[in-house]
Amino acid sequence: MVRILLLSAAIAVTAPAMAQTAPEQGAMPAAPASPAQAQPAAPANPAPSNPANAVASIVDSEFPAYDANKDGQLDQSEFSRWMVALKTQEMKATGSQLPTDQVMAWANGAFSTADKDKSISISKPELISYLSGGAG
């Protein structure tokens, strides 16, 4: 569910860029109907080109905050703290609630799934792959 939330956020960020279409070749742009329309649009924030890149960008920016011992890996408690924070945001957004023990059980299961190499720690690439549904 967290992957869906992150993927949805990534798609929402990239949707405006995907919605822009180039004018057909040889077509003339329509003249603005009023002087207000002639003003150039404010520059858009650059968006990652695909959802996997958006997930990678989020992981790159947030990873240091959860890597308490600064070893470049997330141990189970570091990973669980991040996943519980994401699950809490998701529950607030959806209006659902889960007991703390169920959230922790979910975070522990997520750790087992994300730790592809079974090293008892999660690397950035493992986390990106997990959060992007294996596409990273």
For each residue, the residues with C-beta under 8 A, 3 or more apart:
1: 4 5 87 90
2: 5 6 83 86 87 90 110 131
3: 6 7 130 131 132 133
4: 1 7 8
5: 1 2 8 9 86 89 90 93
6: 2 3 9 10 54 55 58 86 131 132
7: 3 4 10 11 51 55 132 133
8: 4 5 11 12
9: 5 6 12 13 54 58
10: 6 7 13 14 48 50 51 52 53 54 55 58
11: 7 8 14 15 51
12: 8 9 15
13: 9 10 47 48 54
14: 10 11 17 18 47 48 49 50 51 54
15: 11 12 18 19
16: 19 20 44 47
17: 14 20 44 47 49
18: 14 15
19: 15 16
20: 16 17
21:
22:
23: 27 29
24: 27
25:
26:
27: 23 24
28:
29: 23
30:
31:
32: 35 37 38
33: 37
34: 37 38
35: 32 38 39
36: 39
37: 32 33 34
38: 32 34 35
39: 35 36
40:
41: 44
42:
43:
44: 16 17 41 47
45:
46:
47: 13 14 16 17 44 54
48: 10 13 14 51 53 54 56 57
49: 14 17 53
50: 10 14 53 54
51: 7 10 11 14 48 54 55 132 135
52: 10 55 56 128 132 135 136
53: 10 48 49 50 56 57
54: 6 9 10 13 14 47 48 50 51 57 58
55: 6 7 10 51 52 58 59 128 131 132 136
56: 48 52 53 59 60 128 132 136
57: 48 53 54 60 61
58: 6 9 10 54 55 61 62 131
59: 55 56 62 63 124 127 128 131
60: 56 57 63 124
61: 57 58
62: 58 59 65 66 82
63: 59 60 66 67 74 124 127
64: 67 70
65: 62
66: 62 63 74 78 79 81 82
67: 63 64 70 71 72 73 74 78
68: 78
69: 75 78
70: 64 67
71: 67 121
72: 67 123 124
73: 67 119 121 122 123
74: 63 66 67 78 79 82 121 122 127
75: 69 78 79 120 121
76: 79 80 108 111 120
77: 80 81
78: 66 67 68 69 74 75 81 82
79: 66 74 75 76 82 83 107 110 111 114 122 127
80: 76 77 83 84 104 107 108 111
81: 66 77 78 84 85
82: 62 66 74 78 79 85 86
83: 2 79 80 86 87 106 107 110 111
84: 80 81 87 88 103 104 107
85: 81 82 88 89
86: 2 5 6 82 83 89 90
87: 1 2 83 84 90 91 98 103 106 107
88: 84 85 91 92 103
89: 5 85 86 92 93
90: 1 2 5 86 87 93 94
91: 87 88 94 95 96 97 98
92: 88 89 95
93: 5 89 90
94: 90 91
95: 91 92
96: 91
97: 91
98: 87 91 102 103 106
99: 102 103
100: 103 104
101: 104 105
102: 98 99 105 106
103: 84 87 88 98 99 100 106 107
104: 80 84 100 101 107 108
105: 101 102 108 109
106: 83 87 98 102 103 109 110
107: 79 80 83 84 87 103 104 110 111
108: 76 80 104 105 111 112
109: 105 106 112 113
110: 2 79 83 106 107 113 114 130
111: 76 79 80 83 107 108 114 115 122
112: 108 109 115
113: 109 110 130
114: 79 110 111 122 126 127 129 130
115: 111 112 118 119 120 121 122 126
116: 126 129
117: 123 126
118: 115
119: 73 115 123
120: 75 76 115
121: 71 73 74 75 115
122: 73 74 79 111 114 115 126 127 130
123: 72 73 117 119 126 127
124: 59 60 63 72 127 128
125: 128 129 136
126: 114 115 116 117 122 123 129 130
127: 59 63 74 79 114 122 123 124 130 131
128: 52 55 56 59 124 125 131 132 136
129: 114 116 125 126 132 134 135 136
130: 3 110 113 114 122 126 127 134
131: 2 3 6 55 58 59 127 128 136
132: 3 6 7 51 52 55 56 128 129 135 136
133: 3 7
134: 129 130
135: 51 52 129 132
136: 52 55 56 125 128 129 131 132
